[in-house]
Amino acid sequence: MTKVVLLGPVPPWRSGIADQTVRLARAMARLGEPPLVLTFSRMYPRALYPGASDRGDGAFPEDLEVLPLLDGFDPLSFRRAAEVAAARGARLVASAFWTSVFAPHLALFLSSHRAEAPDAVRLLLCHNLADHEAGAPRRALARLALRRADVLAVQNAGDLETARREVPEARAVLVPHPSEPAELVPKGEARARLDLPADAPVFLFSGLLRPYKGWDVLLEAFARVRRELPAAVLLLAGEPWGEAKLLGERPAPPGVRLFLTFLPAAERGLLFDACDAVVCPYRHATGSGIAADAVAHGRPVIGSNVPGLAVVVEEGVSGLLVPPGDAGVLSAAMLRFVREGLGARLAAGAVALGARFTPEGHARRILSLGGIGR
């Protein structure tokens, strides 16, 4: 008998969603409530995934009980997964939700599981309430799943208000993104390994290069920074989607180091350790695993004042927040960060913030929503 079932991608599936799902599963296990993880055997149909590949090499985590029962090509596989979850007697079933692509699949899972186990709690871990850049049809599709959950765990106050207004059938609660402790490499060593100058200001952008993340705004802002600080370096790291693929077809802008591929956790971590600040110039965001990783590495965030960052970044304490989409204001914040020597103070704030958003605290909150407490 298993008290908790988690649904969602885990490595070697490639995404921040997969990273967070496996971290939550391991935190629950450390608390004495090891979950059964139901994950994908196949995920995105190729036509719906613009990246190079949604899966990397390697096997599923061996320290967890993982069953790859979910098939993104076959919604009926989710009904079969519901039968497994019910047969295991789970009191809490928590499913990652981030895209309307799988909303019909999850709607079938939730309805089937309710019929099989009416007393269990069905919770959606809402990384987004709808897809980034989604229109009305995709938002309506997302609500197919959202309205069949008992609890919606959202990551920022804006989504909390939206969920309570648009999905009154479910109980909506705020559960911010956790910050996973990281194995740190001293900054000097990290820079030496990456062949970066020891004393230059180094900024990092990490994550998928998608339009909503504002990588184009950052490049414009950094060009302004370089005119004032010619030694400054920008690390632009992540798999390019759409127009961002053109970055690999021409020389990098002055001062910009390109890492245009999906990077495993250890390689991403080295970039965080080498930089002075992480820049998140998002046009909009409901949550940010990158900001949480920055905090875990003791790095402040210079980012947009959007709900998904404002819940993690404290203005003037662990980072600087600026209006989204404005390259001039972003460049001014980056210049201020260097000229006023804010790095040490904001880094200390980031470290303190990370201590508040622990994986165990996050797991306890999710477990408590299913009536499972320790």
N, C-alpha and C positions, 0 to 999 in steps of 0.2 A: 504494500500500500504506500502511495506517495502523496504527500500533502499538497505539493506544488507541481504544476506543469507549466513550462515556458514554451511559447511558440515564437519562432523567428529564426532569421539567419544567424549562424555562428561561423567563425573561420573554419575552413578556408574561403567561405563566401567573403567578398570584398566590400566592405562598407563600414561607416561609423555605426550603423545599426547593428551589424554583426559584432563589432567590438563591444558595444554596450551590452548586448544580450549575453555574451559569454562572461563579461565582467559581473553582471548581475547574478548569473547562475553560480559563479564561483563565490561571490559574497554570501549568497544564501547558503551554500555548502559550508562555508566557514562558520556560519551562525547555527549549524546543525540541522538545516532544512534543505538537503540536496534535492534539486528539482529533476524531474524528467524533462529533457529538452527535445521538443519535436521540431525538426528543422527540414530544410529543403533538400530533395534529391536533384531537382531542377528548379531554377528560379525564373528569371525573366525570359520570355520569348525574344529572340534576337532583334526583331523589329522594334521592340519597346525599350531596348537598352543601347544608348548611343556610345557607351564606352567600349574599350578594347575587349574586356572580359569581366564578367561579374563574379568569377571564381578563380582563386589562385591555386597553387600547388599544395600538397599535403593532405593530411587526414583530419577528421573532426577531433575535437579535444578528447584526449584519452582519460582525463581526470573527471569527466562528467558522463552521465548516462545520456547518450544522444541517439535518437532514432530519426533517420532521414525519410520521413513519411510524406512530407508535403511536396506536391508537384505543381509548379506554377502553370503548367500546361493542362492540368486536370483538376478542376474545382472539386470533383468528387473525392479526391484524396484527402481533402480537409474534413469531409464527413467521416471518413474512415479514421482520421486522426482524433476526431471527437469521440468516437467509440473507444479508442485506446485510452484517452484521458479519463473518460467515465469509468472504464474498467479498472483503472488504477486507483479509483476512489479519491481523486484530487479534490481538496477543498478550495483551492485557488488555481485558476487557469489564467495566466497572464500572457497576452499576445502582443508582440510588437506591431505597431501600426504606423505607416509612414507614406503610403501611396494608395491611390484608388485602384491601381492595377489589380491588387489582391483584395479589394473590398468585397466583391461577390464571393470569393473563396472564404473570407473570414466570416461573412454574414451566414454562409452555410454552416461553417464550423460552430459558430456561436448558437445558432438556432438548434442544430443537432445536439450539441452538448447540453443545452437547457432541457431538451426533451429527455435526455438520458440521465442527467444529474441536476435536477431543479434546485437543489439546496446549495450547490457550489457557487462561488463568486467568480464571475467572468470579467476580467479587467483588461482594458486596452492601454498599453504603454504608448501614448500618443507622441511620437517624435514630431509629427505634423498632424493637424486635423484635416489637411488636404495637401495635395502635391504642391511643390513650389511652382509658381507661375500657372496655377490651375485656374480654369474658367468655371462657370456655373455648372456645366454638365459633370465635370470631374468632382466638383464639390458635392453635388447631389449623389453621385456614385459612392463617394466616401461615406456619406451618411447611412448607406445601407448597412455597413458594419457598425458604425458608431452607435446607432440606435438599438443595436442588439446586445450591447454590453451592459453590465451592471455598474461598472465604475470606469471612468476615463481619467487616467493619470496624465496630466499635461505639464509642460515644462516652463510655462511663463504665465504672467497675470493676464495678458491679452487673450491667450488661448483659453484660459479659465473662464473669462467672461463670455467668449464666443461659444464655448461648449455648453455653458449653463443656459445661454439664450437659444441656441440652435438645436441642442440635443437634451431637452429636459427629461427625456426618459431615463437617462443615466446620471449617476452621481459623479460630478466632476471635482477633482482635487488637484492641488498644485504640488508636484513632486519635482524639484529642480534636478537638472543633469548633474550626476556625481563627478568627482574628480578622482581618477585612479592614481594612487601613488606610483611614481616612476623611478626606475633605476637611473640615476643621474651621472653624467660625465662632466668633469670640470670644464668650464667654458674654454679655457686655453687649449686643453687637449682636444675638445670637439672641433675647435677651429683649425688646429693643426691637421687633424685627420681629414678635414674638408678643404684644406689649402686656402683658408680664409685669413685675411690680415688680423693680427692680434688686437689692434687698437681701433679699428674702424667701427663706426656704428653699423650694426647688422640687424636688418628687419626680416621677418619671416612671414610668408603667406603659405598655408598648408591646407590641403583638401582638394576635392574635385573642383576643377576650373569650370564652373557653371555660371550663366549670366547673373543669377540672383546673388552670387557671392561677390560681385563687384571687382573682380580681378582687373578689369579694364580701367576702373576708377583708380585703383591702386597704382597701376603703371603710369597713368597721367600724373598722379600725386608724387610718385617717386621721382619722375623726371624733374619736377620742380625742386624736390629735396636735393637732388644731385647738383643742381645749379648753385645751391648754397653750401652743400657739404659734398665736395667731389669725391671724398673717400668712402661715402656711404655705400652699403651693399644691400641688395634685396634678394632673398632666396625665394623663388616662386616654385613651389613644389606641389605636384598633384597631377592626376590624370586629366588631360584636357578633353572637354566636350564641346561640340559645335564650333563656333568661331575660334575658340582657344586653340584648336588644332593648328591654326595658321602660325602660332608662335614657334613651332618647331621647323617651319619652312623658311625662316629668315633669321638673320643674326639677332642675338639677344640685345635689348637696349643697354646702354652704358650702365655698368654697375649691377646688372641683373644676372643672377645665376639661375638657370632653368633646370628643374628636375621634373620633366614632363612624363611622369609614369606613376603608377600606383606604388607606393613605398610601404614595405612591411614595417611593423611597429618599431623595431630596433633602429632602422634607418631614419624613420620620422623623428624618433627621439633624439638622435644626434643633431638634427637640424634645430630642434627646440633648444638643446643645450648650448648650441653655438651662437644663437641670436641674443640680442638685447631685448627685443620686444616682438610680439606676434601681432600682426595686423589683420583684422577681420573687417573688411570694408563692405559688409553685406548690405544689399538693398533692402532685404527683409530676412528674418530668421526667427524660427520658433524655439530653437535650441541650438547649442553649438558644442559638439564634442571637441572641436579644435580649441575653443576658449577654455574648456575644462582641462584639456591636455596642457595648455599653456600654464594654467594655474598649478598643475601637478609638477611641472618642471620649474616652478618658481619664476615664471616669466610674465610680465605685465602684458595686457592687451590694449592695443590702440584700435578701436573699432567703432562701428556705427551704433547709434543710440536706437536700437531696435529691441523688441521684447526679449528675444532669445539671448541677447548679449547683456541687457540691462540686469537680468536676474543673476548673472555670474560676475560681471565687471562692476566694481564700485568706482564711480568717477573720482579721480584724485586719490584713491586708496590703492586699488589694484590695477588701475589702467586709466585710459582717457577715452571718452565717448564723444563722437561728433555726429552731426546730421548725416544720414545716408545719401550717397550719390553725389557728394560735393568734393571734388578733387582738391580744390583750393583749401578748404577747411581741413581736410585730412592731411595735406602736406604741412600745413601750419602746426597741427598737433604733433606730427613726426619731428618737425624742426624744434618745437618746444621741448619735446621729450629729451632731445640731445643737448640743446643749448642750456637748459635749466638743470641738467644732470639729474633727471627724475628716476633713472633706472633703479638705483639701489632702494629708494623709498617705496616705489611701486612694486618692485620685486618682493620686498618684505610683506607688503599687503597681499600679494598673490599667494605667498606661502601660508599666511594666516587664513586666507579665504579657503584654500584647499583643505585645511584642517576641519572646516565646517561642513564640507560636502563630500563626506567619505562614502566609499562603496557600501560599507556595512550599514551606515545610517540610511542610505538609499534603500538597501535591501530590507531593513527593518520596517521602513515605511510601507513598502509594497506588501510585505507579509502581513502587516497589521491591517491593511485594507481587506485582506482575506480572512481576518479573524485569527491569524496565526501569530502569536507573540512569544517573545522570550525575555 
